[in-house]
Every structure is written in structure tokens, then in C-alpha cells.
Amino acid sequence: FLFPATYDVFKNAKVEELIGKQLDAFEDNLAGVDLGFAKQEGLTPYEVVIVASMIEREIAVPEERELAASVIYNRLDAGTPLGIDATIRFEDGNYDEPLVQSRLDTDTPYNTRINTGLPPGPIGNPGLASLEAAANPAKTDYFFYVIKPGTCNEHAFVETDAEFAAAEAEYQAALQAEGGSPTEC
């Protein structure tokens, strides 16, 4: 709820002043977001913030935010685990090391590879664009997204298990060939 932005404070200001400004900015920004769709889906504003936080952590390309939100809502509607690795990374504080299979298989509150529904809380501080995407996702049949190798964090959005398997295989092959991230940023 500490809204990400630039804030002006005096040199000797107390941290509480900055926190107050961030909280006020969060409330002001969220108040301007149309939550109609989210309410139709039965989501509370807090749950919209959780979705927005996942979008903020997962998506670097602005045009993809609404698409990622559609994947999240499609998977929630289907009762399928979200499969968002950023939730595990948040829980572990691991933002750099690969996630090992044993960790992906461990049942913890933020493991959206195993658990259905939303994680128990936000995994970061979403900005306005992610809040808006979470409140008003694109209308798609996408069910998966995978990083496209050779791009700067762009994703392939796909509908079927077969399309996902192909996109994932392409990513894994590029990962192996590069010996690390196959993105070009």
C-alpha cells in the first residue's frame, strides 16, 4: 500500500511523513480506478491489489498488463492454480536464483503452482497501470504466458496446453543455449 512514486520531503523529515504520503497516494490512486468488473467477479478491492501486485512483478511490457490480468482471471474462473513464480520468489525473498523443482513442489501459502485462488496478500507495491489492469483485464481466452526468447521481457500469450508446452519448450531451449536468461534487455 506504499504507492510507488516520487515524493518530496524535507531533509529532516520523519519516515512516518513519507509513509503517510505513500499511503495517501495509494488511496487517491485506487479511488480513481473503476472496480466495476472486479466487483462483478466477486473480488474485493484488497484482492484487486493482490492481482495488481502479481502483474507488477511479472510484467515489464506495459501493453501486456491487461493480457496477464486476463490469464489470472481465466485461471481463477477455472479453479486452476495461477502458476505465478513471482509469488514464490516473494515468499522466499529469492529474486535472482533459479527456482528448483523441490521448491515448486512445496506447499506454502504463496505457492501458486500448487494452491488455487489468490495468495494471502500482495507481493509488492503495484503502480496505477497494474491496478487498472487488475480491475479491467483484457477479454481473452488466454490461459498461459511465457517469456519470449530474444525479446526484452515480452511474453507469448497462449490458450491451450499444447501451445503452452511449445512456448515453454522454446524458452527452455533458449535458456539452455544461453546458459542463463534468453532475454535481450
C-alpha positions in Angstrom: 0.0 0.0 0.0 3.1 2.2 -0.2 2.3 3.7 -3.6 5.4 3.7 -5.9 6.1 7.3 -7.0 8.5 10.2 -6.3 7.8 12.1 -3.1 9.2 15.4 -1.8 10.1 15.5 1.8 12.3 17.9 3.8 15.8 16.9 4.8 15.0 16.1 8.4 11.5 14.6 7.8 10.5 11.6 9.8 9.9 8.3 7.9 6.3 8.4 9.1 5.8 11.5 6.9 6.9 9.6 3.8 4.8 6.6 4.7 1.8 8.9 5.2 2.3 10.4 1.7 2.7 7.0 0.2 -0.5 5.7 1.8 -2.4 8.8 0.9 -1.2 8.4 -2.7 -2.3 4.8 -2.8 -5.8 5.7 -1.6 -6.1 8.5 -4.1 -4.9 6.3 -7.0 -7.1 3.4 -6.1 -10.1 5.7 -5.7 -9.7 6.6 -9.3 -9.8 3.0 -10.6 -13.1 1.6 -11.9 -13.6 -1.6 -9.8 -16.9 -2.5 -11.6 -15.5 -5.6 -13.4 -13.7 -6.8 -10.3 -16.9 -6.4 -8.2 -18.8 -8.4 -10.8 -16.2 -11.2 -10.4 -16.7 -11.1 -6.7 -13.3 -9.6 -5.9 -12.8 -7.1 -3.1 -10.5 -4.0 -3.6 -7.9 -5.9 -1.5 -8.0 -8.8 -3.9 -7.6 -6.5 -6.8 -4.4 -5.2 -5.1 -3.2 -8.7 -4.8 -3.8 -9.3 -8.6 -2.2 -6.0 -9.4 0.9 -6.8 -7.3 1.4 -10.0 -9.3 1.1 -8.1 -12.6 3.6 -5.5 -11.3 6.1 -8.3 -10.5 5.6 -10.4 -13.6 5.1 -7.9 -16.5 7.7 -5.5 -17.7 6.0 -4.6 -21.1 3.1 -2.1 -20.4 0.9 -3.4 -23.2 0.9 -6.9 -21.6 -0.6 -5.9 -18.2 -4.2 -6.4 -19.3 -3.4 -9.7 -21.0 -1.7 -11.0 -17.9 -4.7 -9.9 -15.9 -6.9 -11.9 -18.3 -4.8 -15.0 -17.7 -5.1 -14.6 -14.0 -8.9 -14.2 -14.1 -9.3 -17.0 -16.6 -7.4 -19.3 -14.3 -9.3 -18.2 -11.2 -12.6 -18.8 -13.0 -11.4 -22.3 -14.0 -10.2 -23.1 -10.4 -6.7 -23.7 -11.8 -3.5 -22.8 -9.9 -2.2 -19.5 -11.2 1.4 -20.8 -11.6 3.0 -17.4 -10.9 6.5 -17.9 -9.8 6.8 -14.3 -8.5 4.6 -15.3 -5.6 7.2 -18.0 -4.6 10.0 -15.6 -5.1 8.3 -13.1 -2.8 7.7 -15.6 -0.1 11.4 -16.7 -0.2 13.0 -13.3 -0.9 14.6 -15.0 -3.9 14.7 -12.7 -6.8 17.8 -13.9 -8.6 18.4 -17.6 -8.2 16.6 -20.2 -10.3 13.6 -21.9 -8.6 14.3 -25.6 -8.1 11.7 -28.2 -8.6 11.6 -29.2 -4.9 10.7 -25.6 -4.0 8.0 -25.5 -6.7 6.5 -28.7 -5.2 6.5 -27.4 -1.6 3.0 -26.5 -0.3 3.3 -23.0 1.1 0.7 -20.1 1.2 2.3 -18.2 -1.7 3.0 -21.3 -3.9 0.5 -20.6 -6.7 1.9 -23.6 -8.6 0.1 -25.8 -6.2 -2.6 -23.7 -4.5 -5.7 -22.4 -6.3 -7.0 -18.9 -5.8 -5.1 -15.8 -4.8 -2.1 -15.8 -2.5 -2.8 -14.5 1.0 -1.6 -11.0 0.3 0.1 -8.6 -2.2 3.7 -9.5 -3.3 4.7 -5.9 -4.0 3.6 -2.3 -4.4 1.6 -2.1 -7.6 1.5 1.1 -9.6 -1.5 2.7 -11.2 -1.2 0.8 -14.5 -1.2 -2.5 -12.8 -4.1 -1.6 -10.6 -6.1 -0.6 -13.7 -5.2 -3.8 -15.5 -6.2 -5.9 -12.5 -9.5 -4.1 -12.3 -10.2 -4.2 -16.0 -8.4 -7.1 -17.7 -8.5 -7.8 -21.4 -11.2 -10.1 -22.6 -9.3 -13.1 -23.9 -9.2 -16.9 -23.8 -5.5 -16.9 -22.8 -4.6 -19.3 -20.1 -0.8 -19.1 -20.1 2.0 -16.8 -20.7 5.7 -17.5 -21.2 8.7 -15.2 -21.8 9.6 -15.0 -25.5 13.3 -15.7 -26.0 15.3 -12.9 -27.8 13.0 -10.1 -26.5 13.2 -7.7 -23.7 10.8 -9.5 -21.3 7.9 -9.8 -23.8 5.6 -12.8 -23.3 3.8 -15.2 -25.6 0.2 -15.4 -24.5 -1.5 -18.7 -25.4 -4.8 -20.6 -24.9 -4.1 -24.3 -24.9 -1.8 -26.8 -23.1 -0.2 -27.7 -26.4 0.6 -24.0 -27.2 2.0 -23.6 -23.7 4.1 -26.7 -24.0 5.6 -25.4 -27.3 6.2 -21.9 -25.9 7.8 -23.4 -22.7 10.0 -25.7 -24.7 11.2 -22.8 -26.9 12.0 -20.8 -23.7 13.8 -23.8 -22.0 15.9 -24.5 -25.2 16.9 -20.8 -25.4 17.7 -20.8 -21.6 20.0 -23.8 -22.1 21.6 -22.4 -25.2 22.3 -19.0 -23.5 23.4 -20.6 -20.2 21.0 -18.1 -18.5 18.2 -15.7 -19.3 17.5 -15.7 -23.0 16.2 -12.1 -23.0 17.9 -9.2 -24.6 17.5 -6.2 -22.2 
